Amino acid sequence: GQQVMQIPQYQHVQEGEDFTTYCNSSTTLSNIQWYKQRPGGHPVFLIQLVKSGEVKKQKRLTFQFGEAKKNSSLHITATQTTDVGTYFCAGLSGDYKLSFGAGTTVTVRA
Amino acid sequence: NAGVTQTPKFQVLKTGQSMTLQCAQDMNHEYMSWYRQDPGMGLRLIHYSVGAGITDQGEVPNGYNVSRSTTEDFPLRLLSAAPSQTSVYFCASSRNGGDYGYTFGSGTRLTVV
């Protein structure tokens, strides 16, 4: 079955620095979605990427879908304390199963 | 608009007991899913539904049953609770399975002793 792997598991960032989290799938994906979960909260949908090589931006967040539609990345610039949380990628397969990676938990040092 | 409502928020069960986790959405979404979240393992799909009367298994379906008699409701039944089912359970719904992402409920924290 489809497996989605995400690295790193933890990211400790100095406020103001940039970081990237990566997502890889064992199979080609129909699309990839990114979610953010604040501590004690529930996952919240951020964005979806559908096209090969697609790049989307949301303020300081840049999302990219690989050319082969098997990998994706999330890059955050100038990290702020509001960026604290766990970021999940999730791959959608043809049978509408949305499979999540294990997530990258981000902590920020002020 | 309430979105996705899960009840209860917290539950403690004894091993062998059964219970139903409730999930309801008021957005007329066709797609609904149940996930469990355990530390370091992300969210794992238990069961999902692409419409009323249609359900299918996810990655970790053993020990759980679902039904979808209406568009709004998607209850998850634990048949005979085991300590390994201690987890946080999330219900999620989507309009069409992906284009607008999934909306998650606030979760049910279940402890089986």
Chai-1 contact restraints between the chains, C-beta under 6 A:
chainA,res_idxA,chainB,res_idxB,connection_type,confidence,min_distance_angstrom,max_distance_angstrom,comment,restraint_id
A,N31,B,G98,contact,1.0,0.0,6.0,A-B,restraint_1
A,Q33,B,G101,contact,1.0,0.0,6.0,A-B,restraint_2
A,H42,B,F104,contact,1.0,0.0,6.0,A-B,restraint_3
A,H42,B,S106,contact,1.0,0.0,6.0,A-B,restraint_4
A,H42,B,G107,contact,1.0,0.0,6.0,A-B,restraint_5
A,P43,B,F104,contact,1.0,0.0,6.0,A-B,restraint_6
A,F45,B,G101,contact,1.0,0.0,6.0,A-B,restraint_7
A,Q48,B,G101,contact,1.0,0.0,6.0,A-B,restraint_8
A,L92,B,G98,contact,1.0,0.0,6.0,A-B,restraint_9
A,Y96,B,V50,contact,1.0,0.0,6.0,A-B,restraint_10
A,Y96,B,G97,contact,1.0,0.0,6.0,A-B,restraint_11
A,F100,B,G42,contact,1.0,0.0,6.0,A-B,restraint_12
A,F100,B,L43,contact,1.0,0.0,6.0,A-B,restraint_13
A,G101,B,G42,contact,1.0,0.0,6.0,A-B,restraint_14
A,A102,B,M41,contact,1.0,0.0,6.0,A-B,restraint_15
A,A102,B,G42,contact,1.0,0.0,6.0,A-B,restraint_16
A,G103,B,G42,contact,1.0,0.0,6.0,A-B,restraint_17
